[in-house]
Amino acid sequence: MIAFDFEYYKPSTIREAVDTYQPAYQSGKQAIFYSGGTEFITFARTNKKTADVVIDIKGIPECTALKIVGDELIIGAAVTLTTIVESKLFPLLSETVKRIADHTSRNKITIGGNLNSHFMYREGILPFLLADAHAKIAGKEKERVLPLKQLLNEGLGEGEFLVQIHVDHSYVNLPFSSIKRTRISTIGYPIVTVAALVKDQHIRTAFSGVCEFPFRLDAIEKILNDVSTAKEERIEQVIHHLPAPVVQDIHASAEYRKFVLKNVLTDTLEALEGTI
Ligand SMILES: Cc1cc2nc3c(=O)[nH]c(=O)nc-3n(C[C@H](O)[C@H](O)[C@H](O)COP(=O)(O)OP(=O)(O)OC[C@H]3O[C@@H](n4cnc5c(N)ncnc54)[C@H](O)[C@@H]3O)c2cc1C
């Protein structure tokens, strides 16, 4: 049971969604955008999150689109993980998100919800970072399109919501690897997830579970692609170039995470170096 009352809106256009948010915000109400709802409902039930106004974006056609237009794959923020897996339109993305949660949850969890999750993992973002994807965002002033990496660094502005992710179609069928290691079962939060893609003879890598945020770093890719150095040495160097301390929590110690990361990187390089 959710122990507080809230107003629920399901707009059918982007404008309507923005116009619902703004007056609520200006009158001091807490408004949130809602997609699959699994995270909001879980937190609301346990009083970890509250809202006066909930704006469900699933009625907005742009948010449920999943199609190729010209040279771009367009994925609406309200598309569920199951739909993405089954579409097979971007195999690296399908492979990565099919390891998020269980099948029943994936029927509800959306890619926009995963990318805007309060959890640190946000594994769905990894393929998009590797494919230099762009995010289409709507807000009070106007819609804007920006690199997804910039969105990851800067976050959304007040009253903005993610409408779509755009991927240049030339990326979707490149050689890839996506490896997730959990504590026990195949389902679960990652101790380490490494997604990788080969573009122009160069291995790109993106990480979840290692630090408190998902990331892709030029410095790490430079090290991993320097074939003049032995593989073991390159992997050891990566551990010294992580962007933040390695996570230590109930799922794994920092030392164990580093150990798993080294193994996953070895497997990733073995899988992809042969394609170069
Ligand atoms: C059983 C289970 C297992 C899980 N395992 C994993 C895992 O292994 N790896 C992983 O990465 N995640 C995992 N998750 C976390 C899950 O991906 C997130 O909780 C995700 O947010 C849920 O998506 P949703 O569409 O239901 O989000 P919602 O509950 O709709 O929204 C989540 C948050 O995002 C905001 N939001 C939603 N859509 C938008 C939008 N378009 N624009 C701006 N803000 C928006 C909401 O306001 C809210 O704050 C798991 C979740 C469950 C329930």
The ligand as an SDF file (V2000), in Angstrom:
LIG
                    3D

 53 58  0  0  0  0  0  0  0  0999 V2000
   13.6750   -6.9490   -9.3430 C   0  0  0  0  0  0  0  0  0  0  0  0
   14.5410   -5.8240   -9.8430 C   0  0  0  0  0  0  0  0  0  0  0  0
   15.8480   -6.0780  -10.2150 C   0  0  0  0  0  0  0  0  0  0  0  0
   16.6580   -5.0590  -10.7430 C   0  0  0  0  0  0  0  0  0  0  0  0
   17.9080   -5.3540  -11.1890 N   0  0  0  0  0  0  0  0  0  0  0  0
   18.6350   -4.3990  -11.8270 C   0  0  0  0  0  0  0  0  0  0  0  0
   19.8800   -4.7070  -12.4060 C   0  0  0  0  0  0  0  0  0  0  0  0
   20.3630   -5.8330  -12.3550 O   0  0  0  0  0  0  0  0  0  0  0  0
   20.5450   -3.7190  -13.0560 N   0  0  0  0  0  0  0  0  0  0  0  0
   20.0420   -2.4330  -13.1630 C   0  0  0  0  0  0  0  0  0  0  0  0
   20.6590   -1.5790  -13.8140 O   0  0  0  0  0  0  0  0  0  0  0  0
   18.8730   -2.1020  -12.5820 N   0  0  0  0  0  0  0  0  0  0  0  0
   18.1630   -3.0520  -11.9240 C   0  0  0  0  0  0  0  0  0  0  0  0
   16.9670   -2.7370  -11.3420 N   0  0  0  0  0  0  0  0  0  0  0  0
   16.6190   -1.3270  -11.2040 C   0  0  0  0  0  0  0  0  0  0  0  0
   15.6750   -0.8170  -12.3080 C   0  0  0  0  0  0  0  0  0  0  0  0
   16.3240   -0.8330  -13.5600 O   0  0  0  0  0  0  0  0  0  0  0  0
   15.2950    0.6100  -11.9300 C   0  0  0  0  0  0  0  0  0  0  0  0
   14.6500    0.6120  -10.6720 O   0  0  0  0  0  0  0  0  0  0  0  0
   14.4170    1.3230  -12.9530 C   0  0  0  0  0  0  0  0  0  0  0  0
   14.3040    2.6570  -12.5360 O   0  0  0  0  0  0  0  0  0  0  0  0
   13.0340    0.8420  -13.0550 C   0  0  0  0  0  0  0  0  0  0  0  0
   12.4540    1.3780  -14.2310 O   0  0  0  0  0  0  0  0  0  0  0  0
   10.9540    1.8890  -14.2530 P   0  0  0  0  0  0  0  0  0  0  0  0
   10.6280    2.1700  -15.6900 O   0  0  0  0  0  0  0  0  0  0  0  0
   10.0450    0.9560  -13.5310 O   0  0  0  0  0  0  0  0  0  0  0  0
   11.1570    3.2410  -13.4390 O   0  0  0  0  0  0  0  0  0  0  0  0
   10.1160    4.2370  -12.7060 P   0  0  0  0  0  0  0  0  0  0  0  0
    9.7270    3.7060  -11.3730 O   0  0  0  0  0  0  0  0  0  0  0  0
    9.0190    4.6470  -13.6300 O   0  0  0  0  0  0  0  0  0  0  0  0
   11.0920    5.5110  -12.5470 O   0  0  0  0  0  0  0  0  0  0  0  0
   12.3230    5.3990  -11.8690 C   0  0  0  0  0  0  0  0  0  0  0  0
   12.8950    6.8080  -11.6820 C   0  0  0  0  0  0  0  0  0  0  0  0
   13.1970    7.3870  -12.9600 O   0  0  0  0  0  0  0  0  0  0  0  0
   12.4350    8.5680  -13.1920 C   0  0  0  0  0  0  0  0  0  0  0  0
   12.0250    8.5060  -14.5960 N   0  0  0  0  0  0  0  0  0  0  0  0
   11.3670    7.4670  -15.2050 C   0  0  0  0  0  0  0  0  0  0  0  0
   11.2420    7.7300  -16.5200 N   0  0  0  0  0  0  0  0  0  0  0  0
   11.7920    8.9440  -16.7320 C   0  0  0  0  0  0  0  0  0  0  0  0
   11.9710    9.7610  -17.8970 C   0  0  0  0  0  0  0  0  0  0  0  0
   11.5410    9.3730  -19.1040 N   0  0  0  0  0  0  0  0  0  0  0  0
   12.6010   10.9450  -17.7700 N   0  0  0  0  0  0  0  0  0  0  0  0
   13.0520   11.3450  -16.5370 C   0  0  0  0  0  0  0  0  0  0  0  0
   12.9130   10.6320  -15.4040 N   0  0  0  0  0  0  0  0  0  0  0  0
   12.2980    9.4390  -15.5120 C   0  0  0  0  0  0  0  0  0  0  0  0
   11.2690    8.5110  -12.2150 C   0  0  0  0  0  0  0  0  0  0  0  0
   10.8100    9.8030  -11.8520 O   0  0  0  0  0  0  0  0  0  0  0  0
   11.9040    7.7760  -11.0350 C   0  0  0  0  0  0  0  0  0  0  0  0
   12.6410    8.6770  -10.2300 O   0  0  0  0  0  0  0  0  0  0  0  0
   16.1460   -3.7410  -10.8270 C   0  0  0  0  0  0  0  0  0  0  0  0
   14.8280   -3.4620  -10.4260 C   0  0  0  0  0  0  0  0  0  0  0  0
   14.0170   -4.4890   -9.9580 C   0  0  0  0  0  0  0  0  0  0  0  0
   12.6000   -4.1920   -9.5720 C   0  0  0  0  0  0  0  0  0  0  0  0
  1  2  1  0
  2  3  1  0
  2 52  2  0
  3  4  2  0
  4  5  1  0
  4 50  1  0
  5  6  2  0
  6  7  1  0
  6 13  1  0
  7  8  2  0
  7  9  1  0
  9 10  1  0
 10 11  2  0
 10 12  1  0
 12 13  2  0
 13 14  1  0
 14 15  1  0
 14 50  1  0
 15 16  1  0
 16 17  1  0
 16 18  1  0
 18 19  1  0
 18 20  1  0
 20 21  1  0
 20 22  1  0
 22 23  1  0
 23 24  1  0
 24 25  2  0
 24 26  1  0
 24 27  1  0
 27 28  1  0
 28 29  2  0
 28 30  1  0
 28 31  1  0
 31 32  1  0
 32 33  1  0
 33 34  1  0
 33 48  1  0
 34 35  1  0
 35 36  1  0
 35 46  1  0
 36 37  1  0
 36 45  1  0
 37 38  2  0
 38 39  1  0
 39 40  1  0
 39 45  2  0
 40 41  1  0
 40 42  2  0
 42 43  1  0
 43 44  2  0
 44 45  1  0
 46 47  1  0
 46 48  1  0
 48 49  1  0
 50 51  2  0
 51 52  1  0
 52 53  1  0
M  END
$$$$
